[in-house]
């Protein structure tokens, strides 16, 4: 019997494709029986993303249905066309013709305006296409005469965003506007609409002109008169835009000469504009007043007498052009009138000649800043204070004149205004010296209940010059009262007195016997060194003594002892002094101050030499490598303590090298040549080392700022080595194939993720662990898990140590908790079950985005841990890369039998989403993956916290509730 082999029927191949967005939209719109249904379908479609390749098809379908619908649907379709034009990667030049054609046939004004908005979007997406721009400008010219204000607005906006100086005229519009050399000027066309009957169009015309300026096109000076007339418009939006327009022209043509109306006088354009904008500080709309006040602050080229007129409500004589006695006598002579001599001084020159005077500035503009500082709206007052600051910084004479006005603002009813005026006075403090009456007003603010206000005033006093020793005495007394009333201000007051003493040594000198209570004949009692007020006085005196060599002769014996104590305990507040009969304390400080830059350079050289020394280690099993790493880590830690400028870089290098040292110890020879049951202790140590390396890499990545991509790649490389070590240890110690398969899958995804993230850095990672892995990647993705683990083990032990290259500047995120101090022995008592508020005051350095990353942790003696996320309003920013955290933490616990200490510290939260970049489809490439669904997906992100402040111990005592 002959067996005929059965021919296998070839299986049909199915090709899966995504349903077409345009086809689905076409079906939906065809199903719509009325405009409401069509609108509903369009709204649903607008919520879904559209791929780049589908955009053109969708646009064609929308345009096909455009003419079949009523106004509301056409309006939505026009809006969708604009949204689709913004799709990333889509070039809208293919739909320009269709959009313009629909525009020419449209009758509805609202739809016309929306279509013009779409054309504006298309024009901004195609900035390099002059043909498209020219066509769109012609469309704008054509529809400028539309009766609907919205269409005219969009046309003007189109001209502002796309118009050029030499845009050619259209045939339809040749009669409009002015022409320059036969070419219509877009500025003159826009300026024609400054006088439009609709205020919204006038505003749009001004904004279009400002848009031209923002694009680098110089506005013609002839626009100035038109803009000035619009300052008196009935509508506030027009006046606000006109203020900006006048300012732009004053900055473009500051030295141009303009005539004063109804006279023969001429003044500079910037002075004239300054006077006109000053007049707007008294406008009826508070928004225009804010705009005018802010604008005045940026007009730094204005003449000094115009500037000073803003502080006086009466018109100054030098801004009033009077006719001379010769001119008046000539006029009398010409009229035939002479003095009769009967009336005394009837021919004397008259000061008040209203009809014969010409004001160079409008009377309403006089005292603009006085009006602004007295305004009923606090926003206007803040704007006026800020403008005064900008002008005063560039003019010392004006700074002295506006001092009284700024000091008066310290009594404002709104805290924000008071705070801003203090900051402003701080910025101009180099130009001024406070009188005693002004100092009285300033020091009265120390009674304020707001901590921010008091600390801002302390900082102001640090940089203020005072005129007499009575001022120093008054300031010290008020600061000591402040210290008594608000003990939490201690550090701020001490810092203030440090600067006050160093700035005024000659004024402090005559006060020393009184301040230290010394007597020429009698011994006086020794003050208590625990008194913060006495320490405050000593800080003032010692800082003054640094620049006054005769002062130490007035000190008593106990003052010298107290100096030595404070120099040790508060070295940041007390300077090194040359005292009679004593050696200079801490000479290193004075040496460092003289050659600080040289010591930093030598420290940088030492740091680089240490890293070069490490590069001699060939691989992780090199003999003597561990000892060399140990010595280098010790040197780098010491370097970071000595040189604060290099602390970040030194700590970064030391942490990186510590990771390499841990890796070396974990890969010791005896661990891998013995059976697992014989080296359980070593296995536990290696597992702990791998986990510690992972934690250290997160510290390296998130606690240091200023890292370049190469350093981040090296950190991820070390993390990959730690994960490989964990995988090898897992394979050695755990039984079962399923967990190992999923671990191998995840590790290979991590390798692929690394390759995608740091593709540009791979050439710098030669002879590294990851380079060898990528060479073996085809083999790794097809081999069995056990074989993969063996390859990883061999590759880990043979991989070289990467040379660390430092960027220009690395800073380490640090935090210092000021309050609570942790020194109090008195427990904080509260009833169990209730809460008690603990005030936290901390300074943060080089922390990125502290509002989202900084948390407060409270550790109780029973092991409980509470993590509190401070409110964004609890963070202040006193300077660049510096933040201040002032918040309250609520504590609660069950009753205790005796008081105990809790730990309070700050944490830095991080979230690493690098593994989320792995594509889920990559799992299907591996040889052992029979069932993809059973695998766990890679983690979306790794989140955690890093302690970055020293813990502070607080004594608390929860008492049992009374029955």
PECORBEL-V778287 format. One line per field, one symbol per residue. ss: DSSP state (h for helix, s for strand, l for the rest). phi: phi as a letter, one per 30 degrees, with the letter a starting at -180 (. if undefined). A space follows every 10 residues. Layout:
BEGIN
ss->???
phi->???
END
This chain:
BEGIN
ss->llllllllll llllllllll hhhhhhhhhh hlllhhhhhh hhhhhhllll lhhhhhhhhh hhhhhhllll hhhhhhhhhh hhhhhlllll lhhhhhhhhh hhhhhlllhh hhhhhhhhhh hhhhhllllh hhhhhhhhhh hhhlllllhh hhhhhhhhhh hhllllllll llllllllss llsslhhhhh hhhhhlllhh hhhhhhhhhh hhhhllllll llhhhhhhhh lllllhhhhh hhhhhhhhhh hhllllsssl lllllssshh hhhhhhhhhh hhlllhhhhh hhhhhhhlll lllhhhhhhl llllllhhhs slllhhhhhh hhhhhlllll llllllllll lllhhhlssl llhhhllhhh hhhllllhhh hhhhhhhhhh hhhhlhhhhh hlhhhhhhhh hlllhhhhhh hhhhhhhlhh hlsslhhhhh hhhhhhhlll hhhhhhhhhh hhllssllhh hhhhhhhhhh hhhhhlhhhh hhhhhhhhhh hhhlhhhhhl lhhhhhllll llllllllll lhhhhhhhhh hhhhhlllll hhhhllhhhh hhhhhhhhhl llllllllll llllllhhhh hhhhlhhhhh hhhhhhhhhh hhhhllllsl llllhhhhhh hhhhhhhhhh hhlhhhhhhh hhhhhhhhhh hhhhhhllhh hhhllhhhhh hhhhhhhhhh hhhhhhhhhh hhlsslllhh hhhhhhhhhh hhhhhhhhhh hhhllllhhh hhhhhhhhhh hhhhhhhlhh hhhhllllhh hhhhhlhhhh llllhhhhhh hhhhhhhhls llllllllll sslssssssl lllllllsss sllllsssss sssssllllh hhhssssssl llllssssll lhhhsssssl lsssssssss slllllllls ssssssssss sslhhhhllh hhhhhlllll lhhhllllll lsssssslll lssssssssl lll
phi->.cdcdddddd ddcccdbddd dddddddddd ddcbdddddd dddddddcdc dedcdddddd dddddedcbc eddddddddd edddddedjc cdddcdeddd ddddcdcddd dedddddddd dddddbddcd ddeddddddd edcddddddd ddeddddddd dbdcdcdddc ddcdddicbc iicdcddddd decdcddcdd dddddddddd dedddjdddd dddedddddd dcddcddddd ddeddddedd ddbdcdcbdd ehacdbbddd dddddddedd dcddcddddd dddddedccd cddedddddd cbdcddddcc dcdddddddd dddddicbdd idcdhdcddc dcbedccbdd bdddddiedd dddcddcddd dddddddedd dddcbedddd dceedddddd cddcdddddd dddddddcdd cbbdddddde dddddddddd dddddddedd decccccbdd dddddddddd dedddbedde dddddddedd dddbdddded ceeddchcbd ccdcdddddd dddddddddd ddddddcbdd dedddddddd dddddddddb ddccddbccd ibdddheedd ddddbddddd dddddddddd ddddddddbd cddidddddd dddddddddd ddcddcdddd dddddddddd ddddddcded dcccdeddbd dddddddddd dddeddddde dccccjdcdd dddddddddd dddddddddd ddcccjcddd ddddeddddd dddddddbdd ceddcdhced dddddceedd dcddeddddd dddddedcdd ddddcdddbb bcdbbbddbd dicdcdddca ddjccbccdc bbccbhcdhd ecccbccccc ddjdbccccd deddccbdad ibbbcbbbcc caaddcdbdb ccccbcccdb bccddddddd dddddddcdd bddddddddd accabbdbbd dccbdbbdcd ddd
END
